[in-house]
Amino acid sequence: MPAIDLVERSVARHGGRQRWERGGTLVIQPATLTGFIPRAKGVGRTFPLPPRMEIALGQYKAVFRDYPKPGAFGEFDNGRVALRSTDGTVIEEDPNHRASFDGLQKNRHWSPLDALYFFGYALSYYHAMPFDLGRTRYVSLQGSALTVDFPPEIHTHCTRQTFHFDETGLISAHDYVAEIISPWARGRHRWLNYENADGLMIARTRDVRALLLGWQSPLVALHAEFRAVHVEG
């Protein structure tokens, strides 16, 4: 099946199934976070940019260190979010934070808990791709663009997404709707500046452009640069 062959080629190019199953913690040090969505949601005002993010590979878990203040930390665990003090005491938590974005609540500025949910799920599932594409339902394949439906247990932007692959098998971009922002928040997310981190290929630049009627506009929805990435464990 061409779709399966494409995914397996991509898995091999991103480091291989054996390396992925070895697991570990992906450590990301963000450098910048810009674009109209972070600005509109309050980066640097209502929530800070974490200096260190730790992604438990394959587990859909993340820890943001020194967040939202030095010594404190935030936890994302398969949809549950919690902010903890320096001694681990829970300051604020929500087992189903996605529900808080229903209706007009999508328009709010983000609190530290809101940003923890959005970036926690986003980074967790981005870095599970292409290895977890086998958990999705393949909808269509057009050239090197694979459209899939995600199962409900995976916290992600939306159910249906399209992944684009370059000639070597690396993910070059993917299209989605960031539903907790708006039903109109359709973007093309470009995966750029790949680096080999302990055998896994990690994109250190993530650039999201607004999609208008399927056309990639020059409008920068979000642009993130990672100063460094490495895998521990």
DRENDO-1510 file (C-alpha; in Angstrom, 1 decimal, always signed):
<recs>
REC; n; res; u; v; w
REC; 1; MET; +0.0; +0.0; +0.0 .
REC; 2; PRO; +1.6; +3.3; -1.1 .
REC; 3; ALA; +0.6; +5.2; +2.1 .
REC; 4; ILE; +2.1; +2.5; +4.4 .
REC; 5; ASP; +5.3; +2.5; +2.3 .
REC; 6; LEU; +5.5; +6.3; +2.5 .
REC; 7; VAL; +5.1; +6.3; +6.3 .
REC; 8; GLU; +7.7; +3.5; +6.8 .
REC; 9; ARG; +10.2; +5.4; +4.6 .
REC; 10; SER; +9.6; +8.5; +6.7 .
REC; 11; VAL; +10.0; +6.5; +9.9 .
REC; 12; ALA; +13.4; +5.2; +8.7 .
REC; 13; ARG; +14.4; +8.7; +7.7 .
REC; 14; HIS; +13.5; +10.2; +11.0 .
REC; 15; GLY; +15.7; +7.7; +12.9 .
REC; 16; GLY; +14.0; +4.3; +12.6 .
REC; 17; ARG; +11.5; +2.3; +14.6 .
REC; 18; GLN; +14.2; +0.7; +16.8 .
REC; 19; ARG; +15.6; +4.1; +17.8 .
REC; 20; TRP; +12.1; +5.5; +18.5 .
REC; 21; GLU; +11.1; +2.5; +20.7 .
REC; 22; ARG; +14.2; +3.1; +22.8 .
REC; 23; GLY; +12.5; +6.3; +24.0 .
REC; 24; GLY; +14.1; +9.0; +26.1 .
REC; 25; THR; +13.3; +12.6; +26.9 .
REC; 26; LEU; +13.7; +15.2; +24.2 .
REC; 27; VAL; +15.0; +18.5; +25.7 .
REC; 28; ILE; +14.2; +21.7; +23.9 .
REC; 29; GLN; +15.5; +25.1; +24.7 .
REC; 30; PRO; +13.3; +27.7; +23.0 .
REC; 31; ALA; +15.0; +30.8; +21.6 .
REC; 32; THR; +12.1; +32.8; +20.1 .
REC; 33; LEU; +8.3; +32.5; +19.7 .
REC; 34; THR; +6.7; +35.1; +17.4 .
REC; 35; GLY; +3.8; +35.4; +15.0 .
REC; 36; PHE; +0.3; +36.9; +15.4 .
REC; 37; ILE; -1.1; +34.0; +17.4 .
REC; 38; PRO; +1.5; +34.1; +20.2 .
REC; 39; ARG; +1.2; +37.9; +20.3 .
REC; 40; ALA; -2.6; +37.8; +20.4 .
REC; 41; LYS; -2.7; +35.1; +23.1 .
REC; 42; GLY; -0.2; +37.0; +25.4 .
REC; 43; VAL; +3.3; +35.6; +25.1 .
REC; 44; GLY; +5.5; +37.7; +27.4 .
REC; 45; ARG; +2.4; +39.3; +29.0 .
REC; 46; THR; +0.0; +36.7; +30.3 .
REC; 47; PHE; +2.3; +33.7; +30.0 .
REC; 48; PRO; +6.1; +33.3; +29.6 .
REC; 49; LEU; +8.2; +31.4; +27.2 .
REC; 50; PRO; +9.5; +28.4; +29.1 .
REC; 51; PRO; +13.4; +28.2; +29.1 .
REC; 52; ARG; +13.4; +24.4; +29.0 .
REC; 53; MET; +10.8; +21.9; +27.7 .
REC; 54; GLU; +11.1; +18.2; +28.2 .
REC; 55; ILE; +9.1; +15.8; +26.0 .
REC; 56; ALA; +8.7; +12.2; +27.0 .
REC; 57; LEU; +9.0; +10.5; +23.6 .
REC; 58; GLY; +6.1; +8.3; +22.8 .
REC; 59; GLN; +4.2; +9.0; +26.0 .
REC; 60; TYR; +2.4; +12.3; +25.2 .
REC; 61; LYS; +3.8; +13.9; +28.3 .
REC; 62; ALA; +5.8; +17.1; +28.7 .
REC; 63; VAL; +7.3; +19.1; +31.5 .
REC; 64; PHE; +8.1; +22.9; +31.3 .
REC; 65; ARG; +10.8; +23.9; +33.7 .
REC; 66; ASP; +11.0; +27.2; +35.5 .
REC; 67; TYR; +7.5; +27.8; +34.4 .
REC; 68; PRO; +5.6; +30.1; +34.9 .
REC; 69; LYS; +8.4; +31.4; +37.2 .
REC; 70; PRO; +11.8; +30.2; +38.3 .
REC; 71; GLY; +11.8; +26.9; +40.2 .
REC; 72; ALA; +8.2; +26.2; +39.4 .
REC; 73; PHE; +7.1; +23.8; +36.6 .
REC; 74; GLY; +4.2; +22.7; +34.5 .
REC; 75; GLU; +3.1; +19.2; +33.5 .
REC; 76; PHE; +1.2; +18.0; +30.5 .
REC; 77; ASP; +0.0; +14.4; +30.6 .
REC; 78; ASN; -2.2; +13.2; +27.8 .
REC; 79; GLY; -4.6; +16.2; +28.2 .
REC; 80; ARG; -4.2; +16.7; +31.9 .
REC; 81; VAL; -2.3; +19.9; +32.9 .
REC; 82; ALA; -0.9; +21.0; +36.2 .
REC; 83; LEU; +1.2; +23.8; +37.5 .
REC; 84; ARG; +3.4; +23.0; +40.5 .
REC; 85; SER; +5.5; +25.0; +42.9 .
REC; 86; THR; +9.2; +24.4; +43.5 .
REC; 87; ASP; +8.5; +21.7; +46.1 .
REC; 88; GLY; +6.0; +19.9; +43.7 .
REC; 89; THR; +2.8; +21.2; +45.4 .
REC; 90; VAL; +0.0; +21.6; +42.9 .
REC; 91; ILE; -0.9; +25.3; +42.4 .
REC; 92; GLU; -3.5; +24.8; +39.6 .
REC; 93; GLU; -4.6; +21.7; +37.6 .
REC; 94; ASP; -7.3; +20.6; +35.2 .
REC; 95; PRO; -7.8; +17.0; +34.1 .
REC; 96; ASN; -9.7; +18.1; +30.9 .
REC; 97; HIS; -8.5; +21.5; +30.0 .
REC; 98; ARG; -9.5; +21.3; +26.3 .
REC; 99; ALA; -13.2; +21.7; +27.4 .
REC; 100; SER; -12.4; +25.1; +28.8 .
REC; 101; PHE; -11.9; +26.4; +25.2 .
REC; 102; ASP; -15.5; +25.9; +24.2 .
REC; 103; GLY; -17.4; +28.6; +22.5 .
REC; 104; LEU; -16.4; +32.2; +23.1 .
REC; 105; GLN; -13.7; +31.1; +25.5 .
REC; 106; LYS; -11.5; +30.5; +22.5 .
REC; 107; ASN; -11.1; +34.3; +22.3 .
REC; 108; ARG; -9.4; +34.7; +25.7 .
REC; 109; HIS; -5.8; +35.6; +26.4 .
REC; 110; TRP; -3.9; +32.6; +27.5 .
REC; 111; SER; -3.1; +31.9; +31.1 .
REC; 112; PRO; +0.0; +29.9; +32.0 .
REC; 113; LEU; -2.2; +26.8; +32.2 .
REC; 114; ASP; -3.8; +27.5; +28.8 .
REC; 115; ALA; -0.3; +27.8; +27.1 .
REC; 116; LEU; +0.9; +24.7; +28.9 .
REC; 117; TYR; -2.0; +22.8; +27.4 .
REC; 118; PHE; -1.6; +24.1; +23.9 .
REC; 119; PHE; +2.2; +23.8; +23.7 .
REC; 120; GLY; +2.3; +20.6; +25.7 .
REC; 121; TYR; +0.0; +18.7; +23.4 .
REC; 122; ALA; +1.5; +20.3; +20.2 .
REC; 123; LEU; +5.1; +19.4; +21.1 .
REC; 124; SER; +4.2; +16.0; +22.3 .
REC; 125; TYR; +2.4; +14.9; +19.1 .
REC; 126; TYR; +4.7; +16.8; +16.7 .
REC; 127; HIS; +7.6; +14.8; +18.0 .
REC; 128; ALA; +5.7; +11.5; +17.9 .
REC; 129; MET; +5.4; +11.9; +14.1 .
REC; 130; PRO; +5.9; +10.0; +11.8 .
REC; 131; PHE; +6.3; +7.2; +14.3 .
REC; 132; ASP; +2.7; +7.3; +15.5 .
REC; 133; LEU; +1.1; +7.8; +12.1 .
REC; 134; GLY; +0.3; +4.1; +12.2 .
REC; 135; ARG; -2.2; +4.9; +15.0 .
REC; 136; THR; -4.1; +7.2; +12.5 .
REC; 137; ARG; -6.6; +6.3; +9.8 .
REC; 138; TYR; -5.2; +6.9; +6.3 .
REC; 139; VAL; -7.7; +8.9; +4.3 .
REC; 140; SER; -6.0; +9.8; +1.1 .
REC; 141; LEU; -2.6; +10.0; -0.6 .
REC; 142; GLN; -1.9; +12.6; -3.3 .
REC; 143; GLY; +1.7; +12.6; -4.4 .
REC; 144; SER; +3.7; +13.0; -1.2 .
REC; 145; ALA; +0.8; +14.5; +0.8 .
REC; 146; LEU; -0.9; +12.1; +3.2 .
REC; 147; THR; -4.2; +13.0; +4.8 .
REC; 148; VAL; -5.0; +11.1; +8.1 .
REC; 149; ASP; -7.6; +11.1; +10.8 .
REC; 150; PHE; -6.3; +11.1; +14.4 .
REC; 151; PRO; -8.0; +8.9; +17.0 .
REC; 152; PRO; -9.8; +10.8; +19.8 .
REC; 153; GLU; -7.4; +9.7; +22.5 .
REC; 154; ILE; -4.5; +11.7; +21.0 .
REC; 155; HIS; -4.6; +15.4; +22.0 .
REC; 156; THR; -3.8; +17.3; +18.8 .
REC; 157; HIS; -5.0; +20.3; +16.8 .
REC; 158; CYS; -7.9; +18.6; +15.0 .
REC; 159; THR; -8.9; +15.2; +13.8 .
REC; 160; ARG; -8.1; +15.5; +10.1 .
REC; 161; GLN; -4.6; +16.6; +9.1 .
REC; 162; THR; -2.4; +16.4; +6.0 .
REC; 163; PHE; +1.3; +15.6; +6.2 .
REC; 164; HIS; +3.8; +16.6; +3.4 .
REC; 165; PHE; +7.1; +14.7; +2.9 .
REC; 166; ASP; +10.2; +15.7; +1.0 .
REC; 167; GLU; +12.0; +13.4; -1.4 .
REC; 168; THR; +14.1; +11.8; +1.4 .
REC; 169; GLY; +11.1; +11.1; +3.7 .
REC; 170; LEU; +11.4; +13.9; +6.1 .
REC; 171; ILE; +8.2; +15.7; +7.1 .
REC; 172; SER; +8.4; +19.0; +5.4 .
REC; 173; ALA; +5.0; +20.5; +6.4 .
REC; 174; HIS; +1.6; +19.6; +7.7 .
REC; 175; ASP; -1.8; +21.3; +7.4 .
REC; 176; TYR; -4.3; +21.5; +10.2 .
REC; 177; VAL; -6.9; +23.6; +12.0 .
REC; 178; ALA; -5.9; +24.7; +15.5 .
REC; 179; GLU; -9.4; +24.2; +16.9 .
REC; 180; ILE; -8.9; +25.6; +20.4 .
REC; 181; ILE; -7.9; +28.9; +18.8 .
REC; 182; SER; -10.7; +29.1; +16.1 .
REC; 183; PRO; -12.4; +27.0; +13.5 .
REC; 184; TRP; -10.8; +29.3; +11.0 .
REC; 185; ALA; -7.3; +28.9; +12.4 .
REC; 186; ARG; -6.1; +26.8; +9.4 .
REC; 187; GLY; -2.4; +26.8; +8.8 .
REC; 188; ARG; +0.5; +25.1; +7.0 .
REC; 189; HIS; +3.2; +24.2; +9.5 .
REC; 190; ARG; +6.6; +24.0; +8.0 .
REC; 191; TRP; +9.3; +21.7; +9.6 .
REC; 192; LEU; +12.7; +23.3; +9.0 .
REC; 193; ASN; +16.3; +23.2; +10.1 .
REC; 194; TYR; +16.5; +19.6; +11.0 .
REC; 195; GLU; +19.2; +18.3; +13.4 .
REC; 196; ASN; +20.2; +14.8; +14.4 .
REC; 197; ALA; +19.6; +14.5; +18.2 .
REC; 198; ASP; +20.9; +11.1; +19.4 .
REC; 199; GLY; +19.7; +9.4; +16.2 .
REC; 200; LEU; +16.3; +11.2; +15.8 .
REC; 201; MET; +15.8; +13.9; +13.3 .
REC; 202; ILE; +14.3; +17.0; +15.0 .
REC; 203; ALA; +13.2; +20.2; +13.3 .
REC; 204; ARG; +14.6; +23.2; +15.2 .
REC; 205; THR; +12.5; +25.8; +13.3 .
REC; 206; ARG; +8.7; +25.6; +13.1 .
REC; 207; ASP; +7.0; +28.1; +10.9 .
REC; 208; VAL; +3.2; +28.2; +10.6 .
REC; 209; ARG; +1.6; +30.2; +7.8 .
REC; 210; ALA; -2.1; +30.9; +7.5 .
REC; 211; LEU; -3.9; +28.9; +4.8 .
REC; 212; LEU; -6.6; +30.7; +2.8 .
REC; 213; LEU; -8.7; +28.4; +0.6 .
REC; 214; GLY; -5.8; +25.9; +0.5 .
REC; 215; TRP; -3.3; +28.7; -0.5 .
REC; 216; GLN; -0.3; +29.3; +1.8 .
REC; 217; SER; -0.3; +33.0; +2.6 .
REC; 218; PRO; +2.7; +35.0; +3.7 .
REC; 219; LEU; +0.9; +35.8; +7.1 .
REC; 220; VAL; +3.0; +34.3; +9.9 .
REC; 221; ALA; +0.7; +32.6; +12.4 .
REC; 222; LEU; +3.5; +31.3; +14.6 .
REC; 223; HIS; +7.3; +31.1; +14.3 .
REC; 224; ALA; +9.4; +29.2; +16.8 .
REC; 225; GLU; +13.2; +28.8; +16.9 .
REC; 226; PHE; +14.8; +26.3; +19.2 .
REC; 227; ARG; +18.3; +27.3; +20.5 .
REC; 228; ALA; +19.2; +23.6; +21.2 .
REC; 229; VAL; +17.7; +20.2; +21.2 .
REC; 230; HIS; +19.0; +16.9; +22.6 .
REC; 231; VAL; +17.8; +13.6; +23.9 .
REC; 232; GLU; +18.4; +12.3; +27.5 .
REC; 233; GLY; +17.9; +8.8; +28.7 .
</recs>
